[in-house]
Amino acid sequence: MKRYCLTLDLKDDPQLIAEYEKWHQKVWPEIIRSIKEAGITHMEIYRLSGRLFMIMDVNDSFSFEKKAMADASNAKVQEWETLMWKYQQPLSQSSPGEKWMIMNKIFNLD
């Protein structure tokens, strides 16, 4: 099993941040299904102010490329992503169209 940690920022607006968290209290079942079908076995999202941090554990079948292709052809995922973009904003170092950015592990206690 492999773990990825990703980050993304939210727009600096307390009302939008509260709405974003509310959406994540009841994520659409189609989104949960697409996450699991991609090979993501565990996912958590944390927030500090406007910074998001996501932990994803994935199985051997997972790839970001396959997930992106599946998402692109899934109307419900596209609807969700468009809705979430109302609240999210790219990091300053992201490429055009890039949202969540993979973080580099710099320490491991083991």
JOJOPE-V95723 format. One record per residue. RES is the residue in one small letter. SS is DSSP state (a for helix, b for strand, c for the rest). NEAR is the number of other C-alpha atoms within 10 Angstrom. D_FIRST is the distance of its C-alpha to the first C-alpha in Angstrom with 2 decimals. Layout:
BEGIN
res:RES ss:SS near:NEAR d_first:D_FIRST
res:RES ss:SS near:NEAR d_first:D_FIRST
END
This chain:
BEGIN
res:m ss:c near:10 d_first:0.00
res:k ss:b near:11 d_first:3.77
res:r ss:b near:13 d_first:6.83
res:y ss:b near:15 d_first:10.21
res:c ss:b near:18 d_first:13.54
res:l ss:b near:16 d_first:16.54
res:t ss:b near:19 d_first:20.21
res:l ss:b near:20 d_first:23.30
res:d ss:b near:20 d_first:26.80
res:l ss:b near:23 d_first:28.97
res:k ss:c near:17 d_first:32.65
res:d ss:c near:14 d_first:34.78
res:d ss:c near:11 d_first:36.45
res:p ss:a near:12 d_first:36.16
res:q ss:a near:10 d_first:37.04
res:l ss:a near:15 d_first:34.40
res:i ss:a near:18 d_first:31.74
res:a ss:a near:11 d_first:32.87
res:e ss:a near:12 d_first:32.74
res:y ss:a near:18 d_first:29.21
res:e ss:a near:12 d_first:28.06
res:k ss:a near:11 d_first:30.09
res:w ss:a near:14 d_first:28.40
res:h ss:c near:11 d_first:24.99
res:q ss:c near:8 d_first:26.41
res:k ss:c near:9 d_first:26.69
res:v ss:c near:11 d_first:24.42
res:w ss:c near:13 d_first:25.70
res:p ss:a near:10 d_first:24.16
res:e ss:a near:14 d_first:23.90
res:i ss:a near:18 d_first:21.65
res:i ss:a near:13 d_first:19.34
res:r ss:a near:10 d_first:19.35
res:s ss:a near:17 d_first:18.63
res:i ss:a near:18 d_first:15.60
res:k ss:a near:16 d_first:14.14
res:e ss:a near:14 d_first:15.42
res:a ss:c near:19 d_first:13.65
res:g ss:c near:17 d_first:10.17
res:i ss:b near:22 d_first:9.82
res:t ss:b near:16 d_first:9.04
res:h ss:b near:13 d_first:10.48
res:m ss:b near:15 d_first:13.00
res:e ss:b near:10 d_first:15.75
res:i ss:b near:13 d_first:18.67
res:y ss:b near:11 d_first:21.09
res:r ss:b near:15 d_first:24.53
res:l ss:b near:9 d_first:27.06
res:s ss:c near:13 d_first:30.25
res:g ss:c near:16 d_first:29.44
res:r ss:b near:16 d_first:26.07
res:l ss:b near:16 d_first:22.85
res:f ss:b near:18 d_first:19.42
res:m ss:b near:18 d_first:16.30
res:i ss:b near:16 d_first:12.85
res:m ss:b near:15 d_first:10.21
res:d ss:b near:16 d_first:6.69
res:v ss:b near:20 d_first:5.83
res:n ss:c near:15 d_first:5.14
res:d ss:c near:9 d_first:6.58
res:s ss:c near:11 d_first:9.90
res:f ss:c near:18 d_first:9.80
res:s ss:c near:13 d_first:12.29
res:f ss:a near:9 d_first:14.71
res:e ss:a near:9 d_first:17.55
res:k ss:a near:13 d_first:17.00
res:k ss:a near:16 d_first:16.62
res:a ss:a near:12 d_first:19.80
res:m ss:a near:10 d_first:21.66
res:a ss:a near:14 d_first:20.96
res:d ss:a near:18 d_first:21.99
res:a ss:a near:12 d_first:25.08
res:s ss:c near:10 d_first:26.32
res:n ss:c near:14 d_first:25.74
res:a ss:a near:11 d_first:28.91
res:k ss:a near:16 d_first:27.61
res:v ss:a near:19 d_first:24.67
res:q ss:a near:14 d_first:27.30
res:e ss:a near:11 d_first:29.60
res:w ss:a near:15 d_first:27.02
res:e ss:a near:14 d_first:26.19
res:t ss:a near:12 d_first:29.95
res:l ss:a near:13 d_first:30.55
res:m ss:a near:16 d_first:27.90
res:w ss:a near:14 d_first:29.36
res:k ss:c near:12 d_first:32.52
res:y ss:c near:20 d_first:30.84
res:q ss:b near:23 d_first:28.54
res:q ss:b near:18 d_first:29.63
res:p ss:c near:19 d_first:28.02
res:l ss:c near:16 d_first:27.59
res:s ss:c near:7 d_first:30.46
res:q ss:c near:8 d_first:28.42
res:s ss:c near:12 d_first:26.73
res:s ss:c near:10 d_first:27.83
res:p ss:c near:7 d_first:29.95
res:g ss:c near:7 d_first:28.06
res:e ss:c near:12 d_first:24.87
res:k ss:c near:17 d_first:23.70
res:w ss:c near:19 d_first:20.41
res:m ss:b near:18 d_first:19.81
res:i ss:b near:14 d_first:16.66
res:m ss:c near:12 d_first:17.32
res:n ss:c near:9 d_first:17.04
res:k ss:c near:8 d_first:15.78
res:i ss:c near:5 d_first:18.98
res:f ss:c near:6 d_first:18.52
res:n ss:c near:5 d_first:16.31
res:l ss:c near:3 d_first:18.27
res:d ss:c near:3 d_first:16.54
END
